[in-house]
Amino acid sequence: MGTRICAGALLALIAIKLAWSALYGKTEGALVLGLVGVVLPLLPALIARVFSLSGFWVYAGFAPLWYFCHGVMELVAGRYLFFAAIEVLLALLFFSGYWLRTRAIKRAKAV
């Protein structure tokens, strides 16, 4: 259950970041910068997948952390409140799913 929540939240975060860049990236180079802001936090997860490292969701957690910080910064700045609030909530949903996943793994080992 926790893994599905993590995956869904991560995909939704990527979609919201792409939509945000497409809608509000009106200046020249803003779309490219938006794409870098989407791809760069995902690099640890992509590297972990390519090299078959254990703990994929730990590496994937860097992206929601980055997006969470960005969303909080935008909320404090008072710009794009709708997208920023969704970004923060989805990041928190990811970490809640990770917590559920970790709890389930610990319970399975205890039995």
Secondary structure, 3 states (H helix, E strand, C coil): CHHHHHHHHHHHHHHHHHHHHHHHCCCCCHHHHHHHHHHHHHHHHHHHHHCCCCCHHHHHCHHHHHHHHHHHHHHHHCCCHHHHHHHHHHHHHHHHHHHHHHHHHHHHHHC
